[in-house]
Amino acid sequence: MKECRLACELTQKEVARRLGVSQPVYNRYEKGICECTYLQLSRLCDIFDVSADYILGRQDY
């Protein structure tokens, strides 16, 4: 997720706001400490304009 966020030139705070979570919660998602919900994964795909498989590391593009 961090790679996607940086490619989109977004801060953790901006992504967290779009997801409707706090920045510390998003930080935990990015570090893999906790998992986001299916709905949040879907929103991340929209924010970063990538597939869920890409975010999950199952696809290279």
PDB file of N, CA, C and O in Angstrom:
ATOM      1  N   MET A   1       0.814  -1.184   0.000  1.00  0.00           N
ATOM      2  CA  MET A   1       0.000   0.000   0.000  1.00  0.00           C
ATOM      3  C   MET A   1       0.861   1.253   0.000  1.00  0.00           C
ATOM      4  O   MET A   1       0.519   2.255  -0.627  1.00  0.00           O
ATOM      5  N   LYS A   2       1.970   1.186   0.703  1.00  0.00           N
ATOM      6  CA  LYS A   2       2.820   2.374   0.764  1.00  0.00           C
ATOM      7  C   LYS A   2       3.301   2.762  -0.631  1.00  0.00           C
ATOM      8  O   LYS A   2       3.300   3.938  -0.993  1.00  0.00           O
ATOM      9  N   GLU A   3       3.708   1.768  -1.405  1.00  0.00           N
ATOM     10  CA  GLU A   3       4.168   2.031  -2.775  1.00  0.00           C
ATOM     11  C   GLU A   3       3.070   2.716  -3.590  1.00  0.00           C
ATOM     12  O   GLU A   3       3.343   3.668  -4.320  1.00  0.00           O
ATOM     13  N   CYS A   4       1.854   2.242  -3.470  1.00  0.00           N
ATOM     14  CA  CYS A   4       0.725   2.844  -4.187  1.00  0.00           C
ATOM     15  C   CYS A   4       0.482   4.273  -3.714  1.00  0.00           C
ATOM     16  O   CYS A   4       0.285   5.182  -4.519  1.00  0.00           O
ATOM     17  N   ARG A   5       0.498   4.454  -2.409  1.00  0.00           N
ATOM     18  CA  ARG A   5       0.242   5.776  -1.832  1.00  0.00           C
ATOM     19  C   ARG A   5       1.278   6.779  -2.308  1.00  0.00           C
ATOM     20  O   ARG A   5       0.934   7.894  -2.699  1.00  0.00           O
ATOM     21  N   LEU A   6       2.543   6.387  -2.276  1.00  0.00           N
ATOM     22  CA  LEU A   6       3.606   7.287  -2.712  1.00  0.00           C
ATOM     23  C   LEU A   6       3.516   7.578  -4.206  1.00  0.00           C
ATOM     24  O   LEU A   6       3.772   8.703  -4.637  1.00  0.00           O
ATOM     25  N   ALA A   7       3.154   6.571  -4.997  1.00  0.00           N
ATOM     26  CA  ALA A   7       3.001   6.774  -6.442  1.00  0.00           C
ATOM     27  C   ALA A   7       1.891   7.780  -6.741  1.00  0.00           C
ATOM     28  O   ALA A   7       1.952   8.506  -7.733  1.00  0.00           O
ATOM     29  N   CYS A   8       0.880   7.816  -5.875  1.00  0.00           N
ATOM     30  CA  CYS A   8      -0.237   8.756  -6.040  1.00  0.00           C
ATOM     31  C   CYS A   8       0.038  10.094  -5.351  1.00  0.00           C
ATOM     32  O   CYS A   8      -0.797  10.999  -5.374  1.00  0.00           O
ATOM     33  N   GLU A   9       1.220  10.203  -4.737  1.00  0.00           N
ATOM     34  CA  GLU A   9       1.628  11.424  -4.038  1.00  0.00           C
ATOM     35  C   GLU A   9       0.623  11.832  -2.958  1.00  0.00           C
ATOM     36  O   GLU A   9       0.236  12.996  -2.852  1.00  0.00           O
ATOM     37  N   LEU A  10       0.214  10.847  -2.165  1.00  0.00           N
ATOM     38  CA  LEU A  10      -0.720  11.082  -1.072  1.00  0.00           C
ATOM     39  C   LEU A  10      -0.037  10.820   0.260  1.00  0.00           C
ATOM     40  O   LEU A  10       0.879  10.002   0.346  1.00  0.00           O
ATOM     41  N   THR A  11      -0.480  11.512   1.291  1.00  0.00           N
ATOM     42  CA  THR A  11       0.014  11.253   2.638  1.00  0.00           C
ATOM     43  C   THR A  11      -0.867  10.185   3.285  1.00  0.00           C
ATOM     44  O   THR A  11      -1.966   9.900   2.810  1.00  0.00           O
ATOM     45  N   GLN A  12      -0.374   9.606   4.362  1.00  0.00           N
ATOM     46  CA  GLN A  12      -1.192   8.653   5.106  1.00  0.00           C
ATOM     47  C   GLN A  12      -2.462   9.333   5.602  1.00  0.00           C
ATOM     48  O   GLN A  12      -3.535   8.731   5.593  1.00  0.00           O
ATOM     49  N   LYS A  13      -2.344  10.567   6.027  1.00  0.00           N
ATOM     50  CA  LYS A  13      -3.498  11.298   6.540  1.00  0.00           C
ATOM     51  C   LYS A  13      -4.566  11.472   5.461  1.00  0.00           C
ATOM     52  O   LYS A  13      -5.757  11.348   5.745  1.00  0.00           O
ATOM     53  N   GLU A  14      -4.150  11.758   4.227  1.00  0.00           N
ATOM     54  CA  GLU A  14      -5.107  11.933   3.133  1.00  0.00           C
ATOM     55  C   GLU A  14      -5.821  10.619   2.813  1.00  0.00           C
ATOM     56  O   GLU A  14      -7.038  10.602   2.629  1.00  0.00           O
ATOM     57  N   VAL A  15      -5.075   9.535   2.747  1.00  0.00           N
ATOM     58  CA  VAL A  15      -5.683   8.233   2.458  1.00  0.00           C
ATOM     59  C   VAL A  15      -6.620   7.840   3.598  1.00  0.00           C
ATOM     60  O   VAL A  15      -7.727   7.358   3.355  1.00  0.00           O
ATOM     61  N   ALA A  16      -6.187   8.040   4.821  1.00  0.00           N
ATOM     62  CA  ALA A  16      -7.016   7.710   5.977  1.00  0.00           C
ATOM     63  C   ALA A  16      -8.332   8.483   5.939  1.00  0.00           C
ATOM     64  O   ALA A  16      -9.391   7.919   6.215  1.00  0.00           O
ATOM     65  N   ARG A  17      -8.271   9.761   5.602  1.00  0.00           N
ATOM     66  CA  ARG A  17      -9.478  10.586   5.524  1.00  0.00           C
ATOM     67  C   ARG A  17     -10.435  10.023   4.477  1.00  0.00           C
ATOM     68  O   ARG A  17     -11.640   9.935   4.716  1.00  0.00           O
ATOM     69  N   ARG A  18      -9.902   9.643   3.320  1.00  0.00           N
ATOM     70  CA  ARG A  18     -10.741   9.080   2.249  1.00  0.00           C
ATOM     71  C   ARG A  18     -11.358   7.746   2.650  1.00  0.00           C
ATOM     72  O   ARG A  18     -12.462   7.410   2.221  1.00  0.00           O
ATOM     73  N   LEU A  19     -10.636   6.984   3.478  1.00  0.00           N
ATOM     74  CA  LEU A  19     -11.151   5.690   3.951  1.00  0.00           C
ATOM     75  C   LEU A  19     -12.124   5.841   5.114  1.00  0.00           C
ATOM     76  O   LEU A  19     -12.924   4.946   5.386  1.00  0.00           O
ATOM     77  N   GLY A  20     -12.049   6.976   5.793  1.00  0.00           N
ATOM     78  CA  GLY A  20     -12.898   7.174   6.965  1.00  0.00           C
ATOM     79  C   GLY A  20     -12.333   6.561   8.224  1.00  0.00           C
ATOM     80  O   GLY A  20     -13.070   6.176   9.131  1.00  0.00           O
ATOM     81  N   VAL A  21     -10.995   6.473   8.271  1.00  0.00           N
ATOM     82  CA  VAL A  21     -10.316   5.960   9.462  1.00  0.00           C
ATOM     83  C   VAL A  21      -9.281   6.991   9.907  1.00  0.00           C
ATOM     84  O   VAL A  21      -8.992   7.944   9.184  1.00  0.00           O
ATOM     85  N   SER A  22      -8.736   6.794  11.085  1.00  0.00           N
ATOM     86  CA  SER A  22      -7.688   7.699  11.561  1.00  0.00           C
ATOM     87  C   SER A  22      -6.360   7.352  10.887  1.00  0.00           C
ATOM     88  O   SER A  22      -6.191   6.257  10.349  1.00  0.00           O
ATOM     89  N   GLN A  23      -5.437   8.285  10.922  1.00  0.00           N
ATOM     90  CA  GLN A  23      -4.116   8.053  10.340  1.00  0.00           C
ATOM     91  C   GLN A  23      -3.392   6.908  11.033  1.00  0.00           C
ATOM     92  O   GLN A  23      -2.764   6.099  10.349  1.00  0.00           O
ATOM     93  N   PRO A  24      -3.449   6.798  12.376  1.00  0.00           N
ATOM     94  CA  PRO A  24      -2.792   5.647  13.017  1.00  0.00           C
ATOM     95  C   PRO A  24      -3.368   4.297  12.569  1.00  0.00           C
ATOM     96  O   PRO A  24      -2.627   3.323  12.439  1.00  0.00           O
ATOM     97  N   VAL A  25      -4.665   4.238  12.336  1.00  0.00           N
ATOM     98  CA  VAL A  25      -5.278   2.990  11.859  1.00  0.00           C
ATOM     99  C   VAL A  25      -4.774   2.666  10.459  1.00  0.00           C
ATOM    100  O   VAL A  25      -4.407   1.525  10.179  1.00  0.00           O
ATOM    101  N   TYR A  26      -4.754   3.665   9.580  1.00  0.00           N
ATOM    102  CA  TYR A  26      -4.243   3.427   8.220  1.00  0.00           C
ATOM    103  C   TYR A  26      -2.777   3.002   8.276  1.00  0.00           C
ATOM    104  O   TYR A  26      -2.360   2.120   7.525  1.00  0.00           O
ATOM    105  N   ASN A  27      -2.001   3.615   9.149  1.00  0.00           N
ATOM    106  CA  ASN A  27      -0.595   3.256   9.302  1.00  0.00           C
ATOM    107  C   ASN A  27      -0.454   1.768   9.630  1.00  0.00           C
ATOM    108  O   ASN A  27       0.441   1.098   9.114  1.00  0.00           O
ATOM    109  N   ARG A  28      -1.339   1.254  10.486  1.00  0.00           N
ATOM    110  CA  ARG A  28      -1.307  -0.182  10.837  1.00  0.00           C
ATOM    111  C   ARG A  28      -1.633  -1.045   9.619  1.00  0.00           C
ATOM    112  O   ARG A  28      -1.054  -2.118   9.451  1.00  0.00           O
ATOM    113  N   TYR A  29      -2.552  -0.588   8.770  1.00  0.00           N
ATOM    114  CA  TYR A  29      -2.851  -1.323   7.532  1.00  0.00           C
ATOM    115  C   TYR A  29      -1.602  -1.382   6.661  1.00  0.00           C
ATOM    116  O   TYR A  29      -1.230  -2.439   6.151  1.00  0.00           O
ATOM    117  N   GLU A  30      -0.962  -0.224   6.500  1.00  0.00           N
ATOM    118  CA  GLU A  30       0.206  -0.139   5.629  1.00  0.00           C
ATOM    119  C   GLU A  30       1.353  -1.003   6.129  1.00  0.00           C
ATOM    120  O   GLU A  30       2.091  -1.581   5.331  1.00  0.00           O
ATOM    121  N   LYS A  31       1.505  -1.095   7.438  1.00  0.00           N
ATOM    122  CA  LYS A  31       2.583  -1.901   8.025  1.00  0.00           C
ATOM    123  C   LYS A  31       2.214  -3.371   8.141  1.00  0.00           C
ATOM    124  O   LYS A  31       3.063  -4.191   8.491  1.00  0.00           O
ATOM    125  N   GLY A  32       0.957  -3.724   7.852  1.00  0.00           N
ATOM    126  CA  GLY A  32       0.530  -5.108   7.944  1.00  0.00           C
ATOM    127  C   GLY A  32       0.250  -5.565   9.359  1.00  0.00           C
ATOM    128  O   GLY A  32       0.171  -6.764   9.623  1.00  0.00           O
ATOM    129  N   ILE A  33       0.099  -4.620  10.272  1.00  0.00           N
ATOM    130  CA  ILE A  33      -0.180  -4.961  11.669  1.00  0.00           C
ATOM    131  C   ILE A  33      -1.618  -5.420  11.832  1.00  0.00           C
ATOM    132  O   ILE A  33      -1.903  -6.308  12.635  1.00  0.00           O
ATOM    133  N   CYS A  34      -2.523  -4.819  11.077  1.00  0.00           N
ATOM    134  CA  CYS A  34      -3.917  -5.267  11.076  1.00  0.00           C
ATOM    135  C   CYS A  34      -4.453  -5.193   9.648  1.00  0.00           C
ATOM    136  O   CYS A  34      -3.849  -4.564   8.779  1.00  0.00           O
ATOM    137  N   GLU A  35      -5.569  -5.829   9.425  1.00  0.00           N
ATOM    138  CA  GLU A  35      -6.143  -5.924   8.083  1.00  0.00           C
ATOM    139  C   GLU A  35      -7.344  -5.000   7.942  1.00  0.00           C
ATOM    140  O   GLU A  35      -8.100  -4.782   8.888  1.00  0.00           O
ATOM    141  N   CYS A  36      -7.496  -4.467   6.745  1.00  0.00           N
ATOM    142  CA  CYS A  36      -8.654  -3.620   6.474  1.00  0.00           C
ATOM    143  C   CYS A  36      -9.836  -4.497   6.067  1.00  0.00           C
ATOM    144  O   CYS A  36      -9.672  -5.676   5.752  1.00  0.00           O
ATOM    145  N   THR A  37     -11.009  -3.912   6.079  1.00  0.00           N
ATOM    146  CA  THR A  37     -12.215  -4.634   5.678  1.00  0.00           C
ATOM    147  C   THR A  37     -12.288  -4.726   4.152  1.00  0.00           C
ATOM    148  O   THR A  37     -11.546  -4.051   3.438  1.00  0.00           O
ATOM    149  N   TYR A  38     -13.184  -5.562   3.678  1.00  0.00           N
ATOM    150  CA  TYR A  38     -13.394  -5.683   2.234  1.00  0.00           C
ATOM    151  C   TYR A  38     -13.803  -4.338   1.637  1.00  0.00           C
ATOM    152  O   TYR A  38     -13.326  -3.968   0.564  1.00  0.00           O
ATOM    153  N   LEU A  39     -14.673  -3.611   2.317  1.00  0.00           N
ATOM    154  CA  LEU A  39     -15.114  -2.304   1.829  1.00  0.00           C
ATOM    155  C   LEU A  39     -13.944  -1.330   1.760  1.00  0.00           C
ATOM    156  O   LEU A  39     -13.828  -0.569   0.800  1.00  0.00           O
ATOM    157  N   GLN A  40     -13.083  -1.346   2.761  1.00  0.00           N
ATOM    158  CA  GLN A  40     -11.916  -0.466   2.738  1.00  0.00           C
ATOM    159  C   GLN A  40     -10.943  -0.871   1.636  1.00  0.00           C
ATOM    160  O   GLN A  40     -10.338  -0.006   1.003  1.00  0.00           O
ATOM    161  N   LEU A  41     -10.782  -2.162   1.398  1.00  0.00           N
ATOM    162  CA  LEU A  41      -9.941  -2.630   0.304  1.00  0.00           C
ATOM    163  C   LEU A  41     -10.486  -2.119  -1.022  1.00  0.00           C
ATOM    164  O   LEU A  41      -9.724  -1.666  -1.876  1.00  0.00           O
ATOM    165  N   SER A  42     -11.784  -2.191  -1.193  1.00  0.00           N
ATOM    166  CA  SER A  42     -12.419  -1.681  -2.405  1.00  0.00           C
ATOM    167  C   SER A  42     -12.164  -0.182  -2.578  1.00  0.00           C
ATOM    168  O   SER A  42     -11.877   0.287  -3.679  1.00  0.00           O
ATOM    169  N   ARG A  43     -12.272   0.555  -1.480  1.00  0.00           N
ATOM    170  CA  ARG A  43     -12.009   2.001  -1.535  1.00  0.00           C
ATOM    171  C   ARG A  43     -10.549   2.277  -1.862  1.00  0.00           C
ATOM    172  O   ARG A  43     -10.248   3.199  -2.620  1.00  0.00           O
ATOM    173  N   LEU A  44      -9.638   1.485  -1.299  1.00  0.00           N
ATOM    174  CA  LEU A  44      -8.223   1.655  -1.608  1.00  0.00           C
ATOM    175  C   LEU A  44      -7.953   1.431  -3.092  1.00  0.00           C
ATOM    176  O   LEU A  44      -7.153   2.146  -3.697  1.00  0.00           O
ATOM    177  N   CYS A  45      -8.615   0.448  -3.671  1.00  0.00           N
ATOM    178  CA  CYS A  45      -8.469   0.197  -5.107  1.00  0.00           C
ATOM    179  C   CYS A  45      -8.894   1.426  -5.903  1.00  0.00           C
ATOM    180  O   CYS A  45      -8.238   1.797  -6.877  1.00  0.00           O
ATOM    181  N   ASP A  46      -9.977   2.047  -5.495  1.00  0.00           N
ATOM    182  CA  ASP A  46     -10.442   3.263  -6.172  1.00  0.00           C
ATOM    183  C   ASP A  46      -9.471   4.424  -5.968  1.00  0.00           C
ATOM    184  O   ASP A  46      -9.166   5.152  -6.912  1.00  0.00           O
ATOM    185  N   ILE A  47      -8.993   4.596  -4.758  1.00  0.00           N
ATOM    186  CA  ILE A  47      -8.068   5.690  -4.453  1.00  0.00           C
ATOM    187  C   ILE A  47      -6.776   5.549  -5.254  1.00  0.00           C
ATOM    188  O   ILE A  47      -6.292   6.522  -5.832  1.00  0.00           O
ATOM    189  N   PHE A  48      -6.220   4.341  -5.288  1.00  0.00           N
ATOM    190  CA  PHE A  48      -4.942   4.116  -5.936  1.00  0.00           C
ATOM    191  C   PHE A  48      -5.075   3.718  -7.409  1.00  0.00           C
ATOM    192  O   PHE A  48      -4.075   3.650  -8.124  1.00  0.00           O
ATOM    193  N   ASP A  49      -6.296   3.458  -7.860  1.00  0.00           N
ATOM    194  CA  ASP A  49      -6.584   3.037  -9.239  1.00  0.00           C
ATOM    195  C   ASP A  49      -5.800   1.772  -9.607  1.00  0.00           C
ATOM    196  O   ASP A  49      -5.149   1.701 -10.650  1.00  0.00           O
ATOM    197  N   VAL A  50      -5.883   0.784  -8.723  1.00  0.00           N
ATOM    198  CA  VAL A  50      -5.255  -0.515  -8.946  1.00  0.00           C
ATOM    199  C   VAL A  50      -6.249  -1.604  -8.556  1.00  0.00           C
ATOM    200  O   VAL A  50      -7.283  -1.325  -7.948  1.00  0.00           O
ATOM    201  N   SER A  51      -5.928  -2.841  -8.910  1.00  0.00           N
ATOM    202  CA  SER A  51      -6.794  -3.959  -8.560  1.00  0.00           C
ATOM    203  C   SER A  51      -6.529  -4.414  -7.125  1.00  0.00           C
ATOM    204  O   SER A  51      -5.486  -4.111  -6.547  1.00  0.00           O
ATOM    205  N   ALA A  52      -7.482  -5.140  -6.567  1.00  0.00           N
ATOM    206  CA  ALA A  52      -7.304  -5.722  -5.239  1.00  0.00           C
ATOM    207  C   ALA A  52      -6.145  -6.714  -5.261  1.00  0.00           C
ATOM    208  O   ALA A  52      -5.380  -6.792  -4.300  1.00  0.00           O
ATOM    209  N   ASP A  53      -6.009  -7.470  -6.348  1.00  0.00           N
ATOM    210  CA  ASP A  53      -4.899  -8.410  -6.460  1.00  0.00           C
ATOM    211  C   ASP A  53      -3.557  -7.697  -6.363  1.00  0.00           C
ATOM    212  O   ASP A  53      -2.617  -8.225  -5.769  1.00  0.00           O
ATOM    213  N   TYR A  54      -3.458  -6.512  -6.936  1.00  0.00           N
ATOM    214  CA  TYR A  54      -2.211  -5.757  -6.853  1.00  0.00           C
ATOM    215  C   TYR A  54      -1.923  -5.354  -5.410  1.00  0.00           C
ATOM    216  O   TYR A  54      -0.808  -5.533  -4.920  1.00  0.00           O
ATOM    217  N   ILE A  55      -2.928  -4.812  -4.736  1.00  0.00           N
ATOM    218  CA  ILE A  55      -2.731  -4.399  -3.344  1.00  0.00           C
ATOM    219  C   ILE A  55      -2.373  -5.601  -2.478  1.00  0.00           C
ATOM    220  O   ILE A  55      -1.563  -5.484  -1.558  1.00  0.00           O
ATOM    221  N   LEU A  56      -2.970  -6.753  -2.764  1.00  0.00           N
ATOM    222  CA  LEU A  56      -2.708  -7.960  -1.976  1.00  0.00           C
ATOM    223  C   LEU A  56      -1.415  -8.671  -2.382  1.00  0.00           C
ATOM    224  O   LEU A  56      -1.045  -9.682  -1.785  1.00  0.00           O
ATOM    225  N   GLY A  57      -0.728  -8.138  -3.400  1.00  0.00           N
ATOM    226  CA  GLY A  57       0.550  -8.730  -3.824  1.00  0.00           C
ATOM    227  C   GLY A  57       0.403  -9.957  -4.692  1.00  0.00           C
ATOM    228  O   GLY A  57       1.334 -10.753  -4.814  1.00  0.00           O
ATOM    229  N   ARG A  58      -0.766 -10.113  -5.298  1.00  0.00           N
ATOM    230  CA  ARG A  58      -1.020 -11.302  -6.130  1.00  0.00           C
ATOM    231  C   ARG A  58      -0.834 -11.013  -7.607  1.00  0.00           C
ATOM    232  O   ARG A  58      -0.951 -11.918  -8.433  1.00  0.00           O
ATOM    233  N   GLN A  59      -0.545  -9.763  -7.954  1.00  0.00           N
ATOM    234  CA  GLN A  59      -0.415  -9.351  -9.341  1.00  0.00           C
ATOM    235  C   GLN A  59       0.621  -8.229  -9.417  1.00  0.00           C
ATOM    236  O   GLN A  59       0.710  -7.404  -8.508  1.00  0.00           O
ATOM    237  N   ASP A  60       1.397  -8.195 -10.490  1.00  0.00           N
ATOM    238  CA  ASP A  60       2.477  -7.219 -10.608  1.00  0.00           C
ATOM    239  C   ASP A  60       2.057  -5.882 -11.197  1.00  0.00           C
ATOM    240  O   ASP A  60       2.859  -4.948 -11.215  1.00  0.00           O
ATOM    241  N   TYR A  61       0.832  -5.762 -11.675  1.00  0.00           N
ATOM    242  CA  TYR A  61       0.394  -4.490 -12.269  1.00  0.00           C
ATOM    243  C   TYR A  61      -0.986  -4.131 -11.847  1.00  0.00           C
ATOM    244  O   TYR A  61      -1.506  -3.093 -12.256  1.00  0.00           O
TER     245      TYR A  61
END
